[in-house]
Amino acid sequence: MLIDMKIGFAITGSFCTHSAALSTVEDLVKKGADVYPIVSSIVNETGTRFFESGVVVSELERITGHKVISTIEKAEPIGPRKLLDVVCVAPCTGNTLGKMAGGITDTAVLMACKAHLRNQRPVVLAVSTNDGLGASAKNIGHLMTCKNIYFVPFRQDDPINKPMSLVARFDLVPATIECALEGKQIQPILT
């Protein structure tokens, strides 16, 4: 199902999940997808305890064979040119969820989503936020009701020490994309 699919794979700043995101990109490429990497400015410019600055970008380019889309200007043509079959934001932070729910388009990732949605094509969100059951809950709820937006199943990642935190099941990203391409939300969403 994913063979020759053009997937925009967008990464936002949940740095602790970037290893899982890179593994997911590798998996999608192995399944025959043509993956186009997109990153938020924070991912493009920031080094962390997980990766030095520039490592995520260089790995994405190595794995996919495509230059990373890292600016609003480079992301905007995704819509008018109908460049992609699906956009997947993995990880999708609480900040990105809030901006998307509020119609704010101030990063390459948000522009890619907006540009893609204008063609009524699917956007898949893989939540990763420490406040998913707190301040971000209303944004998750709102986006779940929006046409052409689909969620990767998610769970509490540490209910004792971080009771509000949610993280997507990155192993279910390919299956979620396949369902989204058929206009279906994979179930169950809560795992």
N, C-alpha and C positions, 0 to 999 in steps of 0.2 A: 504493500500500500504506500510506503514512503519512497519507493524508487522514483527518482527524478522529480520528486516534490521539491519546490523551492521554498525553503524554510528560513525566515528571518529569526535568528536566535539572539535575543537581547539579554544582556546581563546588567543588572543594577547592583547597588552597593552592599548587599549582604555578604560581606567578604568571607565569612566562615563557610559559605556554601559554594564558593567559586570552584573548588576542586570537584564537587559533584556536578556543577554546571559543565565544566570542561569534559568530564567523563561522559556526560549526556550528549554533548556535541559529537564526541568521538563515536558514540553508539549510533547516532542519527546518520552520520557519514557512512559508517559500516553498513547500515541498512539501505544505503543507496540514495539518501537525500542529498540535495545540493543546498548546503547551509551557508547563509550569509550572516556574518557576525555583526552585531550592533552593541555598542556600549554607551552607558551614561558617562558624563564628563568625570564624575567621581571615580569610576572604574578606570577610565583612561589615564587619569593623572595621579592616582594615589597609590603609595606603597603601604603595606600593612604587615602585621606579623605573619600573615598567611602567604602573601606573595609580594615580592619587590615590585616597585612601579614598573609598568611596561610588560611584565611577564604574562599576565592574563591576555593582553592584546596580542603579543607575539605568539602565544600558544594557539589562540583562536585562528590567527592567520595561517599558522603552520597546519593545523588540523583541517581547516576548511578550504585552503587555497584561495581565499578571498581576503581583500583588505577590509579592515574593520571600518564600519560606519560609525563615526564618533561625533558628528555635528548635525545640528538641525537641518542645515542646508543639504547635506548629503543624504539625509533620511527622507526629506520631503518628496523626492521623485518616486518613492515606493508606491504612492497612491496613484498619481496621474499615469504612470507608466505600467501600472499593474504588475510590478516586478516579482511579487511573492504569492505563494498559495496560502501561507499561514505565517503569522508572527507569534513567537513564543517568548515570553518574558520570564526568564528563570536564572536567578531568583528575581522575584518581584517584591520589593521592599514596601513597608508601610507608607513611606514617603511617595513612592510611585503609585501605589493604590489610591492614596488620597488625591494626588494630582489628577490621575485618570478619572476618578469619580467626580472631581470638580471641573473637568474640562480644561485643565491647565496643560499646556504643551511647551515646556521649556527645556527639554533635553532631547537628544537624538532618539532615545528609546520611546518617549512619549510621542514624538513626531512620527516615528515609524508606525506606532499603534494607530494614531489618528489617521494618518494617510492611508493605511491599510483598511481600516474600518469604513472609510468613505466608500469603498467598493463592496461593502457588505461581505467581507471575507473574515475568516475566523482569527481571533486573537486568543492565545492560551496564556494563562497566568499561573505561575508556580510561586505561591505565597511563601515568603520568608521574612517574618517580622516578630519582634519581641512584644508587640502590642496587638497581635491578631485577635485576641479575645478582650481587648480593651478599646483604645481609641480607634484602631483600624477596623474593628468589627463592623461598624456602620458602613464603611467603604466597601468591605468585602460583600456585605449584604446588598448594597446598592448595585455593585458591578455584577453580582449573580443574576440580577433581573434584566441586565442589558443584553440586547440582541447581539449575537456573534462574539460574545465573550464567554470563554470556557475556563474552568479551573482544574488544575492538576490536583488530585486528591491530596489532602493535607492532614496533619495531626499535631497534637501538642508534642513538642520535642523534649521538654523537661518539665512535666507538670508540678513537680515538687519545688524546684529552685526557680523556675521561670513560668509560673502558672498562666500567664497571658500569651506566651510565645507559641507561634505556629510555624511549621515548616512543611513544604510540599514533599511529596514522595517522588524524588527525582527519577527513580526507577520506572515510574508510571508516565513520564513525559511522552515517550513515543506512542503509547496506547492512547493517551489523552489527545495528542495531535491527530491520530487516525480517526478517533471519534469526532473531533471538532471538524475535520474535513468532510464528515458525513452530516454535519449539523446536529450532533448529539453531544450531550454532556456525559462523560464517563461517570459511572457510579460504582460504589458509593464515593461521595466527595470527602466525607469524614472517615478516616481509617484508624 
